[in-house]
Amino acid sequence: MNTSERPALDLYKLVVVHYLVSALCFVGLAVMLMITAGNLTGHYFHPQILAVTHMAALGWGTLIVFGAIYQLLPVILETELYSYKLGWLSLGLFIPGLTLLVCSFWHFQPGLLMQCGSILLLSGITLFGLNVFLTAKQNRDDIHQEFIITACIWLMATALLGALLVFNFRYAFLQKDHLLFLKLHAHMGLAGWFLILITGVSSKLIPMFLVSKVQKNSLLTWSYYLMNAGLLLFITDTYFFGLNLKSYVAAVIVFAGIVCWMLFLSRCFRSRIRKTIDLPMSHSVLSFVMLGAAIIILPVIIFNAVKADQKAVDYTTLYGALLLMGWISSLILGQTFKTLPYIVWTRHYQHLTGSAITPMPADLFNHKILRAQFILFLFFTVMFYAGLFYKSVVWIVAGLVCIFMVAILYFINVIAVLLHSPSIKK
């Protein structure tokens, strides 16, 4: 093998393994959801709900994001990833940490195994963040780079607080209510890690996939500062005073940042050269609808929490499900088949000549399977969220059967992309 090809192969292997493990976690998540369906109408602070939430946020969402960032960051910065060994070490700590944490939550055993899981996860996430920082240090400042770096800081803070909460189960050293810290932990992860990260990455990828005209980054700059300012206000104010009327102000500031992001993307849509919206992009559009639904519910949660109404718990469960299983999941389900085929195509087909028929990246996945996946996800969306809203276990189970089928189809299609081989000309 040519020495110059070695870094590309190392990066390819690292990225592909993250995608594959994440797909397996998605199947496991779907199974866990079906087992715990009856608990989804109760309080979100339930051992099995905590296990499911962490599998969704870390195993399904975060792992695939790690892989995507390893692939995307060198492209944005026009440099190599700082260290492939750090990437593998991060993954090697993350997977057993996730396994220990999820199993401990599922059986609610807040002892040594849960503590070890949290430390392993924190270590894996810290190494990932270090790899990102050292990679970014090699090149110029860029607004997309700032989104990614800041999101990594929020992720490390989320993991640190999560580890403290795990040890607090046994030693109870935190001076405030555990549920208060759980709210902070959740929003640091959902808004600080996922929202800020997705804003930065999507504002780079979506214009590229749509073949849009280059847009000015002023809206993204506003989005960056508004999102971070609103989240910092929410974290500090909620820590000292709990949810209160000022929480609306923090929510409005974050919402203003989201509006700036949406305006940027809408300009990209209007100026796009590629007019057709394919299935992966349809998944992405649906994800933004789910994000909008969650934003609408947030003021309702604050309103009921201020009144100490039990409905705040029910709406919080719906809110979290819309973000994790709706917004984030739909975005991943679509963008996987925009990014992974291109990654595989670049590795195996970009320089292919001779007797092989060179496919396009979109030819590497099965379009019929993706169409079935999208339709089933629509059925899941209708039945699952209606079940949560009306507390109907029957509707919830029906929706979860659909998401299990989605997970199987998604996994099959990911494998199909990874195993795709050149066709020989006759």
SEKEMI-674092 format. One record per residue: x, y, z of N, C-alpha, C in turn; residue in one letter. Coordinates in steps of 0.2 Angstrom, whole numbers, plus 5000, padded with zeros to 4 digits. Layout:
% SEKEMI-674092
XYZXYZXYZA...
END
This chain:
% SEKEMI-674092
500449945000500050005000500450065000M500250114996500650174996500550215003N501150245005501150275011500650335012T500550365006500150425006499350405007S499250335006498550315006498450285013E498950285017498850255024498350295028R498450365029498050405033497250395031P497150395024496450395021496150325024A496550275023496250205025496150205033L496550235037496450235044495850275046D495750335042495150375044494550335042L494550305036493950265033493750215038Y494250175041494050125046493750145052K494050205055493850235061493150255060L492950295054492350315053491750265052V491950215048491450165046491250125053V491750105057491650075063491150105068V491250175068490750215072490050215069H489950215062489350205059489050135060Y489450085060489150015061488950005068L489350025073489150015080488550055082V488450115079487850155080487250125077S487350095071486750055069486549995073A487049965076486849905080486549935087L486749995089486450025095485750045094C485550065087484950085086484450025086F484649965083484249905084484149885091V484749885095484649875103484149925106G484149985104483750035107483050025105L482850005099482149985097481949925101A482349875102482149815107482049845114V482449885116482349905123481749945124M481549985119480950025119480349985119L480349925115479749885115479649845122M480249835125480149795132479949845137I480049905137479849955142479249995140T478949975135478350025132477850045137A477749995142477250015147477450065152G478150075152478350125157478450195154N478350205147478350265144477850315146L477250295149476750345151476850365158T477350345161477450365168477950415169G478350425174478850475176479450455172H479750505169480450495165480950475170Y480950485176481450465181481350395183F481350345178481250275179481850245177H482150185180482750155178482750135171P482250105168482250085161482250145156Q481850195158481850255154482550285154I482850285159483550315160484050275155L483950215155484350165151484250185144A483550185142483350195135483650265133V483550315137483750385135484550385134T484950355138485650355137485850315131H485450255130485650225123485450265117M484950295118484750345112485250395111A485350435116485850495116486550475114A486750425117487450405117487650355112L487350295112487450245108487250255101G486650285100486350295093486550365091W486450415094486550485092487250505092G487650495098488250525099488850485095T488750415095489250375091489350395084L488750405081488750415073488950485072I488850535077489050605076489850605077V490150565081490850555082491150535075F490850485072491150465065491050515060G490450555060490350605055490850665056A491050675062491450735064492150715062I492350655063493050625061493150635053Y492550625050492650625042492550705040Q492150745043491950805041492550855043L492750855049493250905052493850915047L494150855045494750865041494550905034P493950895032493750925026493650995027V493251015032493151085034493851125034I494351095038494951125040495551115035L495351065030495851045025496551025028E496450985033497050955036496850885039T497350845041497250775043496950775051E496550725052496450715059497050715064L497050745069497650745073497950675075Y497450635077497750565079497150515078S497350465074496850405074496850355080Y497450355083497550315089497050345095K497050405095496550435100495850425099L495650425092495050405090494850335092G495250285091495150215093495150205100W495550245104495550235111494950265114L494750325111494050355113493450305112S493450265106492950225105493050165110L493650135111493750085115493550095123G493550155125493350175132492550185131L492350215126491650235126491150175126F491250125122490850065121490750025127I491250005131491149975137490850015143P491050085142490650135147489950135146G489750145139489050145138488650075140L489050025139488749955141488549955148T489049975152489049965159488450015162L488450075159488050125161487250105160L487150085154486450065152486250005155V486649955156486449895160486349915167C486749955170486649975177486050015178S485850065173485250095174484650045173F484650005168484149955167483949915173W484449895177484349855183484349895189H484449965188484550015193485049985199F485649985197486149965202486750015202Q486550065206487050125206487650115211P488050065209488650055212489250055208G489650015209490350015206490350015199L489849965196489849955189489650025185L489050055188488850115185489350175186M489750175191490250225192490850215187Q491050145186491550135181491250155174C490650135173490350155166490450235165G490250275170490250345169490950375168S491450345172492150365171492350345164I492250285162492450265155492150305150L491550325150491150365145491550435146L491550465152491950535152492650535149L492950475150493650475147493650465140S493150425137493150425130492950485127G492450525130492150585127492750635128I493150635133493650685134494250675128T494350615127494850605122494650625115L493950615114493650635107493750715107F493550745112493550815112494250845111G494750805115495450825114495750815107L495450765103495650755096495350805092N494750825093494450885089494850945090V495050965097495351025098496051025095F496450975095497050975092497050975085L496550945082496450945075496251015072T495851055076495651115074496151165075A496651155080497151205081497651205075K497651155071498051155065497851205060Q497251235060497051275054496651335057N496451375052496051435052495451435056R495251485059494551495062494051485057D493451455058492851455054492251445058D491751475056491151475060490851405061I490951355056490751285057491151255062H491851265062492351245067492151265074Q491951325075491751355081491151315084E490651305080490051265082490251195084F490751165081490951095083491351095089I491751145090492251145096491751165102I491351205101490951225107490451175109T490151135104489751075105490151025109A490751015107491150965111491250985118C491351055119491451075126490851065130I490251075127489651055130489550985132W489750945127489750875128490150845134L490750875134491150855140490850875147M490650935147490250965153489650915154A489350895149488750855151488950785154T489550755151489750695153490050705160A490350755162490650775169490050775174L489550815172488950815176488650755177L488550715172488250645172488650605177G489350605176489750565181489650585188A489550645189489450675196488750645199L488250645194487550625196487650545198L488050515194488050435196488350425203V488850465204489150455211488750485216F488350535214487850565219487350515221N487150465217486750415219486950375226F487550365226487850325232488050375238R488350435236488650475241488250535243Y487750555239487350615240487750675242A488250695238488650755240488350825237F487950815231487650875228487150905233L487150975233486751005238486051025236Q485951015230485251025227484950965225K484250965223483850905221484150875215D484150805215484450765210484050785203H483450795203483050805197483250875194L483450915198483650985196484250975191L484750935194485350925190485250885184F484750845184484550795179484250845173L483850895175483650945170484250975166K484651005170485251035168485650985163L485750925165486150875162485850865155H485150855155484850845149484850895144A484750965146484851015141485551035139H486051025143486651025141486850985135M486550925136486650875131486250885124G485650895125485150905120485350975116L485351025120485451095117486251105116A486651095121487351115120487751065115G487551005116487950955111487550945105W486950925105486650905099486450965095F486051015098485851075094486351115091L486851135095487451175092487851135087I487951065089488351025084487951025077L487351005078486950995072486851055068I486751115071486751175068487351195063T487951175067488551195063488751145057G488551075058488651025053488151035048V487551045049487051045044487151105040S487351165043487451225039488051215034S488451165035488951145030488751095025K488451045027488250985023487650995019L487151025021486551035018486651085011I486951135012487051175006487551135001P487951095003488351054999487951004995M487450964999487050914996486550944991F486351014993485851044988486151084982L486851084983487151124978486951194978V486951224983486751294984487251344983S487051404982487551464981487851474988K488451504988488751514994488351574998V488251565004487851615008488351645013Q488151705015488551745020488451705027K488951705031488951675038488651715043N488451775042488151825047487651795051S487151755048486551725051486851665056L487351635054487651575058487951605064L488351665063488651695069488151715074T487551745072487051765076486751705080W486651645076486451585079486851555084S487551555083488051535087487951575094Y487951635094487951675100487351675104Y486751675100486151665103486051605107L486151545103486051485106486451475112M487151495112487551485118487351525124N487151595122486951635127486351615131A485851595127485151565130485251505134G485751465132485851405136486251415142L486751465142487051485148486551515153L486151555150485651595155485251535158L484951495154484551435157484851395162F485551375161485851335165485951375172I486251435172486451465178485751485182T485251515178484651535182484251475185D484251425181483951365183484251335189T484951335189485351305195485151345201Y485151415201485051455207484251455209F483851455204483151475205482651425203F482851375199482351325197482051355190G481551315188481151335182480751395184L480751455181480351515183480251555177N479951615178479751655172480351675168L480951675171481551695167481751635162K481451575163481651525159481351535152S480751575152480451595145480951635141Y481351685145481851725141482351685138V482651635142483151595140482951555134A482351525134482051485128481951535122A481751595123481651645117482351655114V482851665118483451675115483751625111I483651555114483851495110483451495104V482851505104482351505099482551555093F482751615095483051665090483651635087A484051595090484651565087484451515082G483951475084483651425079483351455073I482951515074482651555068483251575064V483751605066484351625062484651565058C484651505061484951445058484451425052W483751425054483251405049483251455043M483351525044483351575039483951555034L484551535037485151525033484951465029F484651405032484551355028483951365022L483451405024482951425019483251465013S483751505014484151535009484451485004R484751435008485151385004484651345000C484051335002483451294999483251334993F483151404994482951444988483451454983R484051444984484651454979484951394977S484551334978484851274977484851264969R485351224967485351204959484951134959I485051094964484751034964484051034966R483551044962482851054964482451004967K482650934965482250884968482450864975T482050854980482150834986482150754987I482650724988482650654988482450624995D482450554996482250535002482650545008L483350545007483750565013483550635015P483550685011483350755012482650755015M482150715013481450715015481550695023S481950655025482050635032482250695036H482750735033482950795036482450845037S482050855032481450905032481050885038V480850815038480450795044480750805050L481350795051481750805057481650875060S481650925055481550995057480751005060F480350975057479650975059479550955066V479950895068479950865075480250915079M480750945077481150995081480651055083L480251075078479751135079479251115084G479051045084478451025088478751025095A479451005096479751005103479751075106A479951125101479951195103479351225105I478751205102478151225104477951195111I478151135113477951105119478351135125I478951165123479451185129479051245133L478751295131478451345135477851305139P477551255137477051225140477351185146V477951155145478251125151478451175156I478751235154478951285159478251315163I477751325159477151345162476851305168F476851235166476651185171477151175177N477751185175478251175180478251225185A478151285183478051345188477551335192V476951305190476351295194476451235198K476951195197477051125200476551085198A476351085192475751035190476150975187D475750915189476050855186476050845179Q475650885175475750885168476450905165K476850935169477450955167477850895165A477750835170478150775169477950745162V477250745161477050705155477250745148D477250815149477550845143478250845142Y478650835148479350825147479550765144T479150705145479250645142479150655134T478650685133478450695125478950735122L479250795126479750835123480350795122Y480550755127481250725126481150675120G480550635119480450585114480450625107A480150685107480150715100480850735098L481350755103481950775101482450715100L482450665104482850605103482650555097L481950535098481750485093481450525087M481350585087481050625081481550665078G481750715081482250765077482950735076W483250705081483950675080483850615076I483450565077483350505074483250515067S482750555065482550565058483150595054S483450645057484050675054484650625052L484750585057485250525056485050475051I484350455051484150405046484150435039L484150495038484150525032484950545030G485250575034485950595032486450545032Q486350485035486750425035486850405027T486250415023486350395016486450455012F486750505015487050555011487750555012K487950535019488650545020489050475020T488750425022489050355022489250335015L488750335010488850315003489450355000P489450425002490050464999490650445002Y490650425008491350405012491550335008I491150285007491250225004491450234997V491150274993491250294986491950324986W492150374990492750404990493350354991T493250304995493750254997493850204991R493250184988493350124984493250144976H492850194975492650204968492950274965Y493150314969493350384966493850384960Q494350334961494850334956494850264952H494250234952494250174949494250174941L494650134938494650134931494650064928T494650054922494649984919494049954918G493949894920493349854918492849854923S492849894928492349904933491849964931A491249954932490750004931490750044937I490850114937490950154943490250184944T489950164950489350194952489350264955P488850294956488750354960488650344967M488850384972488650374979487950354980P487450384977486750364978486550294975A487050264972486950194969487150144974D487450164980487750114984487250094989L486650124990486150104995485550084991F485150044995484450014992483950064992N483650094987483150144987482550124990H482350054988481750034990481750024998K482249995000482349995008482250055011I482550105008482550175011481850205011L481450195005480850215005480350185010R480450115011480050075016480250105023A480850115024481150145030480750215032Q480750255027480450325028479650315029F479350275026478650265027478450235034I478850185036478750155042478950215048L479450255046479550305051478950355052F478650365046478050415047477550385051L477450315050476950275054477150285061F477750275063477950275070477850345073F477950395069477850465071477150475073T476650455069475950465071475750425077V475950365077475650315082475950325089M476650335088477050335095476850405098F476850455095476750525098476050535100Y475550505096474850505098474850465105A475150405105475150365111475350395117G475950435116476250465122475750525124L475450555120475050615121474350595125F474050535122473450515125473550455130Y474250435132474450385136474050315134K474150305128473850245125474450195124S474550145128475050095127474950055121V474350045119474250005112474550045106V474450115106474650155101475450155101W475750165108476450165109476750105106I476450045108476749985105476749975098V476149995095476149995087476650045084A476750095087477350145085478050115085G478150075091478750045092478949985088L478349955086478449895081478749925075V478449985073478650015067479450045067C479650065073480250095074480750035074I480549975076480949915076481149895069F480549895065480649885058481149935054M481049995056481450045054482250035055V482350015062483049995064483349945060A482949885059483149835055483349855048I482849885044482949905038483549955037L483649995042484250045042484850005042Y484849955047485449915048485649875041F485149845038485249815032485549855027I485249915026485549965021486249995022N486350005029487050015031487549965029V487349905030487749845028487849845020I487349855017487349855010487849905007A487849965010488250015008489049995009V489149965015489849945017490049885012L489649845010489849785007489749794999L489549854997489449864990490149854986H490049814980490749794977490649814969S491149834966491049854959490849804954P490349824949490149784944490649774938S490749724935491249714930490849724923I491149764919490849774912490949714908K490449694904490449634900490749654893K
END
